[in-house]
Structure formats: structure tokens, C-alpha cells
Amino acid sequence: MLGLDIVSVLTIVAVAAVPVIFAITVHEVAHGWTALQFGDTTAQAAGRLTLNPIKHIDPLGTVIVPIAMLVLSAGAWAFGWAKPVPVAFQNLRNPRRDMVLVAAAGPGANLVMAMGWALILPVRISMAPEADLADDWIVRMCVTGISINVLLAVFNMLPIPPLDGGRVLAGLLPPHMAQTLHRIEPFGFMIVVLLIVSGVLWPLLDPIRLPLLRFFFRSVAGLA
């Protein structure tokens, strides 16, 4: 049984590697590039405005933890993170406004990538109409690309600092309320873990995640 589980995990990793690497890399670059447009050169100076995934991969959060969780869950699910792109919000020309745009750029990039995978999917299907789509590597990669990018976009917009949604909310709130929200940041990771362990995370995400998935699979990819 363990052998079958390992094979299943390795298969998932083989299919998901390219979409996941692109998803986290472009997400982080989008933050840094947007910050640069508003006056902060921190990410550029740190060499993080690159699509080289090695610059963005966190060995623990991007590799070890997700693979360990895939093994423990027999390939059912995983959780991980990349190295956040450094942004000095005080360097932005209009820190409160620009912080919102910088934070939203990452999830926005994920939705654009989901659109890209959704546009590739019907092209691949039309090229191999007789193929077993369930076993086609490119089809599975496209489906994974749509799913992971939608998940990352919706998850990161949860209004919990230091997630992107927490930064967006802080920029929209009055300053005194934003300061209160910032005090939660040291406990943000713990809050996310509790949401996952308690099973509350999916009920929070699915009212937005599922309609987005339907949009990309039905409206864009043209799949029933």
C-alpha cells in the first residue's frame, strides 16, 4: 500500500511541478514588479524580479512540507509557501493606496495564469481527440494549472495578515483599525493552520473558488 501511495505522490508531483512553480514564481514577481512601478526598488535590488524559480523557492515551504503532506495524505492534499518578495511599503509613493495594489497583484497574476491554462486546455484536446484525456499529461497539467492558480488567488485574498488579503484590507481600513489588524500578523500562520486542521478553510474558500473554477472550465475552456 505504501508503494502505491508513493507512486501516486510521484505522479502528482510530475503533473503539478510546472504549474505550481509558475504559479508561485509569477505571483511573487507580480508583487515586486508592481512595487517597482510605485517607487519601491527593494525586490529589484534583491534580484527577485526574475522568473528563475530558484530565487523564489523556500526549501522548507515549497519542497519539504508539501511533499511530506502529500505522502502523509496519500496524495490527497498539500500545503506550502514560497519566499515572499521583499517590499518596503514606506518607499511607495502613496503607501496606503499602493500597498493595496501591490498585495492584490499576486492573486491577480494567479487569475491571469488560470486563464492561460484554460485557453491551452481546449487546444490540447482538439489536437488529440481520440486520446484518453484522463491520462493525458498536458491535459492534467492544464487542469492542475487552473485549479492551483484559482486556489492560490482565493486563499491569498483571505483577510488574514500576512496574506495578501490582509494587506489589502489594512490599506482600505482607517489607520487606527489597520494598526489593530497588523497586530494579528505574528499569529497569521497559526490562524491559517487552525483553519486547515479544523476543516473551516474550505467552507470559507469554496463560495468564491468553485464559481471561478466553473468560469474557467466552462466559459473559457468550453468544457461541460
Summary of the structure (lengths in Angstrom):
residues: 224
radius of gyration: 18.5
end to end distance: 34.5
largest distance: 60.9
contacts: 693
relative contact order: 0.12
helix: 75%
strand: 0%
